[in-house]
Amino acid sequence: MADKLISGSAIAADIRVELRTKVDEIKSQYGVEPGLAVVLVGERRDSATYVRSKKKACAEIGITSFGIDFPADVSQEELMAKVSELNKDPAVDGILVQLPLPEHIDEKSVLDCISKEKDVDGLHPLNIAGLCNTKTHGGRGAFTFDALDFHVSCTPQGCIELLDRSGVVIEGKDAVVLGRSNIVGIPVALLLMQRNATVTIAHSRTKNIAEVVGRADIVIAAVGRTEMVKGEWIKPGAVVIDVGINSKDDPTDKRGYKLVGDCEFESCKEKASLITPVPGGVGPMTIAMLLRNTVNAARRRGMKSISPPPLPPAENV
């Protein structure tokens, strides 16, 4: 059983060690201290917990975190003014606005206000559009996440990293992505395509969805429906990446519920060659990729600081 599990917790821990080394190199080479601003609105316990975990991860690898807290009744104008201020702050390489926001706040307007360069969540329209550029096509050698000049969404990036570090060959495989959101489904489908997989996006209107999933060598479930994917859907030997995290009533748990994914874990693991657990699979990777995007932004800032100034325009002779 254990040899079937892809441990996102263990892989994320390895990545944090690698990032700690990169942070030290950036500080030494460029004199740059990577910085992440985390904006929290309101007092939701789950959001506050997520923010604490992100700040803790920053401290572990040497990123300076700036916490900005607002009451739940903050105005749209005040929140966006703070984001604009952070866009101009040279000490801040990345800006994270913790979601969800209160109902009176237009989330899209706030997220779009974050500059492309500091959008370490990878949700800015221009960062998402960067994935559509064919310069990134052609297999693993075509690009690395460190070398790109834009930020890739954290969860999709984490899914690809899990596959790579588990020795899964993506090229030439049939991949099915369940879900078509801008946050996970569409970006991860583009990343799989760029690695030369043949990709199908399945969704709520897909006919014979079990048959579609059953053809896949790689299944990425990101549909947000509790244990929707059953074991009988899975092709024997397929690799299953479960992005979902849902609460399910469980009277045996002291909380009264347990966390489960979009896949029915016990039945799916019997058919899969590799599968991510929930929790402990994709979740830790999302934070690790947030850190990596922040480190990459700091490296770009450092490189700009030592770049020669542009040449003055030639004088007319």
Phi, psi and chi 1 to 4 in degrees:
 res  aa     phi    psi   chi1   chi2   chi3   chi4
   1 MET       -  -48.1  169.4   58.6 -170.4      -
   2 ALA   -60.6  -33.2      -      -      -      -
   3 ASP   -74.3   -7.7   59.8  -10.0      -      -
   4 LYS   -89.5  -16.3  -77.0 -167.8  172.1 -173.2
   5 LEU   -83.5  134.7  -70.4 -177.5      -      -
   6 ILE   -97.5  108.3  -60.5  176.8      -      -
   7 SER   -85.6  102.2  173.7      -      -      -
   8 GLY   -64.7  -31.5      -      -      -      -
   9 SER   -63.2  -45.0  -62.7      -      -      -
  10 ALA   -69.2  -43.0      -      -      -      -
  11 ILE   -65.6  -41.4  -67.2  172.8      -      -
  12 ALA   -62.5  -37.2      -      -      -      -
  13 ALA   -63.5  -40.6      -      -      -      -
  14 ASP   -62.6  -42.2  -69.9  -18.5      -      -
  15 ILE   -64.8  -38.8  -69.4  171.6      -      -
  16 ARG   -62.7  -36.8  -69.0 -164.6  -59.4  -86.9
  17 VAL   -63.6  -43.9  170.8      -      -      -
  18 GLU   -62.4  -41.2  -64.3  167.1    8.7      -
  19 LEU   -68.1  -34.1  -70.0  174.4      -      -
  20 ARG   -58.9  -41.6  171.7   79.8 -120.0 -165.5
  21 THR   -64.7  -42.2  -60.5      -      -      -
  22 LYS   -65.3  -38.2  -69.1 -175.7  178.4 -179.0
  23 VAL   -62.1  -44.0  167.4      -      -      -
  24 ASP   -61.4  -39.5  -69.5  -19.5      -      -
  25 GLU   -65.5  -41.8  -69.1  172.3   -7.1      -
  26 ILE   -63.7  -42.8  -70.7  169.2      -      -
  27 LYS   -63.1  -41.9  -70.0  178.5  178.4  178.9
  28 SER   -71.8  -43.1  174.1      -      -      -
  29 GLN   -78.8  -38.7 -174.0  172.1   -0.8      -
  30 TYR  -115.0  -11.5  -56.3  115.5      -      -
  31 GLY    69.4   27.7      -      -      -      -
  32 VAL  -107.4  132.0  165.1      -      -      -
  33 GLU  -101.2  110.9  -61.7  -96.0   -7.7      -
  34 PRO   -58.9  137.5  -23.0   34.2      -      -
  35 GLY  -134.5  137.2      -      -      -      -
  36 LEU  -125.1  124.4  174.8   65.9      -      -
  37 ALA   -96.1  126.8      -      -      -      -
  38 VAL  -116.1  118.0 -176.7      -      -      -
  39 VAL  -103.7  122.6 -179.5      -      -      -
  40 LEU  -119.0  128.1  176.2   64.2      -      -
  41 VAL  -114.3  124.7  178.8      -      -      -
  42 GLY    87.1 -170.1      -      -      -      -
  43 GLU  -127.1   32.0  -61.3  178.1   -8.4      -
  44 ARG   -61.9  130.0  -76.0  178.4   57.7  116.5
  45 ARG   -64.2  -40.8  -70.1 -174.8  178.5 -179.2
  46 ASP   -65.3  -42.3   55.2  -11.5      -      -
  47 SER   -64.2  -42.8  -67.3      -      -      -
  48 ALA   -62.6  -37.0      -      -      -      -
  49 THR   -65.0  -44.7  -61.6      -      -      -
  50 TYR   -61.0  -42.1  -67.1  144.2      -      -
  51 VAL   -64.5  -42.6  165.7      -      -      -
  52 ARG   -61.2  -40.8  -78.1 -164.4  -61.1  -88.2
  53 SER   -66.3  -35.8   66.3      -      -      -
  54 LYS   -70.2  -40.1  -70.9  164.7 -175.9  173.9
  55 LYS   -65.3  -39.6  -71.0 -179.4  177.7  178.1
  56 LYS   -62.7  -42.8 -179.7 -179.7  178.0 -178.2
  57 ALA   -64.7  -38.1      -      -      -      -
  58 CYS   -59.5  -48.1  -75.8      -      -      -
  59 ALA   -61.4  -35.5      -      -      -      -
  60 GLU   -62.2  -35.6 -179.6 -177.5  -15.8      -
  61 ILE  -106.6    1.4   72.2  165.2      -      -
  62 GLY    96.3   16.2      -      -      -      -
  63 ILE   -88.9  133.0  -67.4  175.7      -      -
  64 THR   -79.1  126.7  -59.8      -      -      -
  65 SER  -107.2  138.7   61.1      -      -      -
  66 PHE  -114.4  114.5  -54.6   95.4      -      -
  67 GLY   -92.4  125.1      -      -      -      -
  68 ILE  -122.3  112.8  -61.5   97.0      -      -
  69 ASP  -110.6  135.4  -63.2  -15.8      -      -
  70 PHE  -123.1  150.1  -74.0  104.9      -      -
  71 PRO   -68.6  162.2   25.8  -33.9      -      -
  72 ALA   -63.4  -23.1      -      -      -      -
  73 ASP   -94.7   16.6   61.4   -5.2      -      -
  74 VAL   -57.4  145.0   65.2      -      -      -
  75 SER   -81.0  157.3   69.4      -      -      -
  76 GLN   -57.2  -42.8  176.3  100.2   19.7      -
  77 GLU   -63.9  -43.3  -67.0   73.6   18.6      -
  78 GLU   -66.8  -41.0 -175.6  178.5   -1.1      -
  79 LEU   -65.0  -44.8 -178.9   56.0      -      -
  80 MET   -70.4  -29.9  -67.9 -178.9   67.0      -
  81 ALA   -65.1  -38.4      -      -      -      -
  82 LYS   -67.1  -41.2  172.0   54.0   71.2  171.9
  83 VAL   -61.4  -43.2  171.3      -      -      -
  84 SER   -62.1  -37.9  -63.7      -      -      -
  85 GLU   -64.2  -42.3  178.7 -175.6  -38.9      -
  86 LEU   -66.6  -33.3  -65.9  170.0      -      -
  87 ASN   -57.1  -32.5  -78.9  -23.9      -      -
  88 LYS   -93.0   -7.6  -60.5  172.1 -174.4  175.8
  89 ASP   -79.1  115.8 -171.4  -20.9      -      -
  90 PRO   -68.8  -16.2   24.1  -33.5      -      -
  91 ALA   -82.5  -10.0      -      -      -      -
  92 VAL  -104.4  118.1  173.9      -      -      -
  93 ASP   -95.0  -26.5  -65.3  -66.1      -      -
  94 GLY  -140.2  147.6      -      -      -      -
  95 ILE  -125.2  126.1  -58.8  170.3      -      -
  96 LEU  -121.3  119.7  169.6   69.4      -      -
  97 VAL  -100.0  114.4  176.4      -      -      -
  98 GLN   -69.0  126.6 -177.5   63.5   46.0      -
  99 LEU  -101.6  155.2  -57.5  177.9      -      -
 100 PRO   -81.7  158.8   31.4  -36.1      -      -
 101 LEU   -97.5  159.6  -65.3  172.2      -      -
 102 PRO   -55.9  157.1  -25.3   34.7      -      -
 103 GLU   -62.0  -27.8  -70.4 -175.3    0.0      -
 104 HIS   -79.7   -4.4   69.8  -79.4      -      -
 105 ILE   -99.5  132.6  -60.0  -69.1      -      -
 106 ASP   -83.3  102.3 -179.4    2.5      -      -
 107 GLU   -58.3  -44.1  -73.0 -173.9   -3.9      -
 108 LYS   -59.6  -42.9 -176.3  178.1 -174.9  -58.0
 109 SER   -63.0  -40.1  -64.7      -      -      -
 110 VAL   -66.1  -47.1  173.2      -      -      -
 111 LEU   -65.8  -38.6  -64.2  178.6      -      -
 112 ASP   -68.3  -20.6  -72.1   -7.1      -      -
 113 CYS   -72.9  -23.1 -176.3      -      -      -
 114 ILE   -69.9  133.0  -59.5  172.0      -      -
 115 SER   -63.4  148.1   72.3      -      -      -
 116 LYS   -53.6  -40.0  170.0 -177.9  175.9  -71.9
 117 GLU   -69.1  -27.9  -67.1   74.6   19.1      -
 118 LYS  -105.8    5.3  -63.0 -169.1  179.1 -173.5
 119 ASP   -81.8   75.7  165.5   43.5      -      -
 120 VAL   -74.6   -9.1  -72.3      -      -      -
 121 ASP   -77.1  -16.9 -107.1  -15.2      -      -
 122 GLY    71.7   29.2      -      -      -      -
 123 LEU  -104.9   -5.5  -59.0  178.8      -      -
 124 HIS   -63.8  140.5 -168.9  -75.0      -      -
 125 PRO   -53.0  -36.2  -26.5   33.7      -      -
 126 LEU   -72.5  -31.1  -68.4  176.8      -      -
 127 ASN   -70.6  -42.1  -79.0  -36.4      -      -
 128 ILE   -63.7  -40.2  -65.7  175.4      -      -
 129 ALA   -63.7  -30.0      -      -      -      -
 130 GLY   -58.4  -28.7      -      -      -      -
 131 LEU   -69.8  -18.8  -70.5  174.6      -      -
 132 CYS   -84.9   -6.8  -59.7      -      -      -
 133 ASN   -75.8  127.0 -167.6  -40.9      -      -
 134 THR   -69.1   -6.8   55.1      -      -      -
 135 LYS   -65.5  -17.1   72.7  178.3 -178.3 -179.7
 136 THR   -91.7   -1.0   59.4      -      -      -
 137 HIS   -80.3  160.2  -67.4 -174.3      -      -
 138 GLY   114.3   21.1      -      -      -      -
 139 GLY    96.8  176.8      -      -      -      -
 140 ARG   -61.4  -32.8 -170.1  172.7 -173.8 -177.6
 141 GLY   -71.2  -12.3      -      -      -      -
 142 ALA   -72.9  -30.7      -      -      -      -
 143 PHE  -161.5  159.6   73.7   91.6      -      -
 144 THR  -123.0  156.0   66.5      -      -      -
 145 PHE   -63.2  -27.9  -69.4  118.4      -      -
 146 ASP   -71.6  -28.6  -70.2  -18.3      -      -
 147 ALA   -90.9  -15.1      -      -      -      -
 148 LEU   -66.5  151.7  -67.9  173.4      -      -
 149 ASP   -99.7   21.4   56.9   -0.4      -      -
 150 PHE  -146.1  167.5   61.2   90.4      -      -
 151 HIS   -94.0  134.2  -65.2  -59.7      -      -
 152 VAL   -96.9  137.3  175.7      -      -      -
 153 SER   -47.7  138.6  -56.6      -      -      -
 154 CYS   -66.0  -48.7  -62.9      -      -      -
 155 THR   -66.2  -46.5  -60.9      -      -      -
 156 PRO   -58.8  -42.0  -26.6   36.4      -      -
 157 GLN   -60.2  -41.3 -173.1  179.0  163.7      -
 158 GLY   -63.9  -36.9      -      -      -      -
 159 CYS   -61.9  -45.1  -68.5      -      -      -
 160 ILE   -65.2  -39.8  -61.0  -60.2      -      -
 161 GLU   -63.6  -39.8 -160.2   72.3   26.2      -
 162 LEU   -60.4  -43.4  -73.9  172.8      -      -
 163 LEU   -63.7  -47.6  -66.7  171.1      -      -
 164 ASP   -60.3  -48.0  -78.3  -16.4      -      -
 165 ARG   -77.7   -6.6  -66.1 -173.9 -177.7 -124.4
 166 SER  -100.8    6.0  -59.9      -      -      -
 167 GLY    77.5   19.8      -      -      -      -
 168 VAL   -83.8  126.0  176.6      -      -      -
 169 VAL   -81.9  122.2  176.9      -      -      -
 170 ILE   -90.7  -38.3  -61.0  174.3      -      -
 171 GLU   -57.6  130.6 -177.0  168.0  -11.3      -
 172 GLY    82.5   -3.5      -      -      -      -
 173 LYS   -88.7  153.3  -61.8  -65.0  179.0   63.1
 174 ASP   -86.4  122.7  -73.6  -39.0      -      -
 175 ALA  -120.6  136.0      -      -      -      -
 176 VAL  -117.8  126.6  168.3      -      -      -
 177 VAL  -106.8  120.5  176.6      -      -      -
 178 LEU   -93.4  111.7  -76.5  156.7      -      -
 179 GLY   116.9  144.5      -      -      -      -
 180 ARG  -132.7   34.6   49.6 -179.0  170.1  177.4
 181 SER   -76.1  158.7   73.6      -      -      -
 182 ASN   -70.2  -20.8  -73.3  -23.6      -      -
 183 ILE   -81.2  -40.7  -64.1  174.5      -      -
 184 VAL  -126.8  -59.3 -179.0      -      -      -
 185 GLY   -56.1  -55.9      -      -      -      -
 186 ILE   -66.5  -47.3  -67.4  173.7      -      -
 187 PRO   -61.5  -41.6  -22.7   32.9      -      -
 188 VAL   -69.8  -31.6   80.7      -      -      -
 189 ALA   -64.0  -41.4      -      -      -      -
 190 LEU   -65.2  -40.3  -72.0  167.5      -      -
 191 LEU   -64.7  -41.4  -71.4  170.2      -      -
 192 LEU   -63.7  -40.9  -71.4  164.5      -      -
 193 MET   -62.5  -41.0  179.9 -177.5   66.0      -
 194 GLN   -66.4  -20.0  -69.2  159.0    1.6      -
 195 ARG   -96.2   16.7  -62.9  -71.5  -62.6  -83.2
 196 ASN    69.4   28.9  -66.0  -33.1      -      -
 197 ALA   -84.8  157.5      -      -      -      -
 198 THR   -95.4  116.1  -59.7      -      -      -
 199 VAL  -112.4  134.1 -177.1      -      -      -
 200 THR  -119.3  131.2  -59.5      -      -      -
 201 ILE  -100.1  118.9  -62.1  178.8      -      -
 202 ALA  -104.2  150.8      -      -      -      -
 203 HIS  -155.0 -169.3   45.7   76.8      -      -
 204 SER   -64.6  -18.9   59.1      -      -      -
 205 ARG  -103.3    5.6  -61.5  -65.9 -174.6  -90.0
 206 THR   -72.4  129.2  -60.4      -      -      -
 207 LYS   -82.6  144.4  -65.0 -179.6  179.5  179.2
 208 ASN    52.3   51.5  -56.9  -43.0      -      -
 209 ILE   -63.4  -32.6 -166.9  167.5      -      -
 210 ALA   -63.2  -38.9      -      -      -      -
 211 GLU   -66.8  -39.8  -65.8  179.9   18.0      -
 212 VAL   -61.3  -48.0  173.0      -      -      -
 213 VAL   -63.7  -36.2  173.3      -      -      -
 214 GLY   -65.0  -15.0      -      -      -      -
 215 ARG   -88.6   -6.3  -64.0 -164.8  -67.4  -93.0
 216 ALA   -86.2  136.7      -      -      -      -
 217 ASP   -80.9  -30.0  -56.9  -57.2      -      -
 218 ILE  -129.0  126.2  -61.4  169.1      -      -
 219 VAL  -117.2  126.0  176.8      -      -      -
 220 ILE  -118.5  112.2  -63.5 -173.7      -      -
 221 ALA   -99.2  115.2      -      -      -      -
 222 ALA  -142.8   52.9      -      -      -      -
 223 VAL  -106.4  -15.3   72.4      -      -      -
 224 GLY    73.6   30.7      -      -      -      -
 225 ARG  -124.9  124.3  -66.6 -178.0   60.7 -177.4
 226 THR   -56.3  118.5  -58.8      -      -      -
 227 GLU    48.1   40.7  -62.8  179.9  -29.3      -
 228 MET   -67.4  -40.4  171.9 -177.6  165.9      -
 229 VAL   -83.8  120.5 -179.8      -      -      -
 230 LYS   -97.5  158.9  -49.8  -59.0 -178.4 -175.5
 231 GLY   -59.4  -34.6      -      -      -      -
 232 GLU   -69.9  -13.3   56.8  -97.2   30.8      -
 233 TRP   -76.6  -25.2  -65.2   17.6      -      -
 234 ILE   -84.0  131.7  -58.2  -60.6      -      -
 235 LYS   -68.3  134.6  176.5 -179.1  177.5 -180.0
 236 PRO   -55.6  128.1  -26.5   35.0      -      -
 237 GLY    89.0   -1.2      -      -      -      -
 238 ALA   -68.1  159.2      -      -      -      -
 239 VAL  -103.1  130.2  176.7      -      -      -
 240 VAL  -118.8  120.3  177.4      -      -      -
 241 ILE  -109.7  113.7  -55.4  -65.6      -      -
 242 ASP  -101.7  105.9 -167.8  -13.6      -      -
 243 VAL   -83.9  -22.6  178.9      -      -      -
 244 GLY   -65.4  149.3      -      -      -      -
 245 ILE  -142.3  111.9 -176.7  161.0      -      -
 246 ASN  -132.0  151.7  -46.4  -75.3      -      -
 247 SER   -94.6  139.0   59.9      -      -      -
 248 LYS  -130.6  131.9 -179.8 -179.6 -179.9 -178.7
 249 ASP   -55.3  132.9  -69.7  -17.3      -      -
 250 ASP  -150.6   98.2 -177.0    1.8      -      -
 251 PRO   -64.9  -16.1   21.6  -31.5      -      -
 252 THR   -81.0  -13.5   66.4      -      -      -
 253 ASP   -92.5  138.9 -168.1  -67.0      -      -
 254 LYS   -62.9  -22.6   63.4 -178.9 -179.4 -179.3
 255 ARG   -80.4  -15.3  -60.1  170.4  -61.5 -179.0
 256 GLY    87.7   -0.8      -      -      -      -
 257 TYR  -153.0  166.4   68.1   91.1      -      -
 258 LYS  -132.9  161.0   63.7  179.4  178.6  179.3
 259 LEU   -92.6  131.8  -63.8  177.6      -      -
 260 VAL  -135.6  168.2  -61.1      -      -      -
 261 GLY   -99.0 -162.9      -      -      -      -
 262 ASP   -84.2   -9.0  -70.0  -11.4      -      -
 263 CYS  -110.5  143.5  -59.5      -      -      -
 264 GLU   -75.7   99.6 -169.6  177.3   69.9      -
 265 PHE   -58.6  -50.8 -178.9   76.9      -      -
 266 GLU   -61.1  -41.9  -67.5  -60.4  -35.4      -
 267 SER   -76.5  -35.4   62.5      -      -      -
 268 CYS   -69.5  -36.6  -71.4      -      -      -
 269 LYS   -67.8  -22.4   73.8  177.6  174.3   60.2
 270 GLU   -69.6  -27.4  -64.0  -58.8  -38.5      -
 271 LYS   -98.2  -30.0  -59.0  -75.6  -76.4  -63.8
 272 ALA   -78.4  151.2      -      -      -      -
 273 SER   -83.5  -32.1   60.9      -      -      -
 274 LEU  -143.5  145.8  -68.2  169.2      -      -
 275 ILE  -153.5  145.9 -173.3  170.4      -      -
 276 THR   -90.7  139.5   57.3      -      -      -
 277 PRO   -82.4  164.2   31.7  -34.8      -      -
 278 VAL  -132.5  119.3  176.5      -      -      -
 279 PRO   -79.2 -180.0   30.2  -35.3      -      -
 280 GLY    95.2    8.4      -      -      -      -
 281 GLY  -108.1  -93.9      -      -      -      -
 282 VAL   -73.4  -35.1  175.0      -      -      -
 283 GLY   -50.5  -53.3      -      -      -      -
 284 PRO   -61.3  -28.5  -22.4   33.2      -      -
 285 MET   -71.1  -31.8  -67.4  -62.2  -66.4      -
 286 THR   -61.0  -43.9  -62.0      -      -      -
 287 ILE   -67.7  -40.5  -65.0  179.8      -      -
 288 ALA   -60.8  -38.9      -      -      -      -
 289 MET   -72.4  -31.5  -61.6  -58.2   96.4      -
 290 LEU   -60.8  -43.3  172.4   73.0      -      -
 291 LEU   -63.8  -42.5  -61.1  176.3      -      -
 292 ARG   -64.3  -41.5  179.3  156.3   74.6 -179.8
 293 ASN   -61.4  -38.5  -78.0  -10.3      -      -
 294 THR   -66.2  -42.7  -56.2      -      -      -
 295 VAL   -63.5  -41.9  170.9      -      -      -
 296 ASN   -61.8  -39.8  -73.6  -16.9      -      -
 297 ALA   -64.3  -39.6      -      -      -      -
 298 ALA   -66.0  -38.4      -      -      -      -
 299 ARG   -63.5  -41.9  176.0 -179.7   52.9   79.1
 300 ARG   -63.3  -39.7  -66.7  175.1 -162.0  137.0
 301 ARG   -62.6  -41.2  172.3  160.8   66.0   98.6
 302 GLY   -65.0  -40.7      -      -      -      -
 303 MET   -64.2  -37.8  -67.7  174.9   66.0      -
 304 LYS   -66.3  -32.0  -74.0 -179.0 -179.2  178.6
 305 SER   -68.8  -22.8   70.4      -      -      -
 306 ILE  -108.5    0.8   63.3  170.9      -      -
 307 SER   -70.3  141.6  -62.1      -      -      -
 308 PRO   -65.0  146.0   23.8  -33.3      -      -
 309 PRO   -64.4  153.9   24.2  -33.0      -      -
 310 PRO   -64.4  148.1   23.5  -33.1      -      -
 311 LEU   -68.8  144.0  -65.0  172.8      -      -
 312 PRO   -67.2  155.9   25.6  -34.7      -      -
 313 PRO   -63.0  143.5   20.3  -31.6      -      -
 314 ALA   -65.2  139.9      -      -      -      -
 315 GLU   -77.7  145.7  -64.2 -177.9    2.4      -
 316 ASN   -69.9  134.9  -67.9  -33.0      -      -
 317 VAL  -101.9      -  177.9      -      -      -
